[in-house]
Amino acid sequence: MVQHMKFGLVEGEDYYYNEEGYIVLTEKYHLDRGSCCGNGCQHCPFNYEMVPEPRRQQLREAKKKKAQQ
């Protein structure tokens, strides 16, 4: 486990790197943050409540479809 000292984030708990090398924030990170940031994050536990439409609905439908697989 690696800790990102500047922000106090722990790799594998708060974030991970995807196949393209981007940082992906985890559901735990978002829950610790306490609210939706509105960016449409992959692991948003707040049902994308602050994401503007029509993107919000698109994300909700995609998440629902993924859960059904």
Secondary structure, 3 states (H helix, E strand, C coil): CCEECCCCEEECCCEEECCCCCEEECHHHHHHHCCCCCCCCCCCCCCCCCCCCCHHHHHHHHHHHHHHC
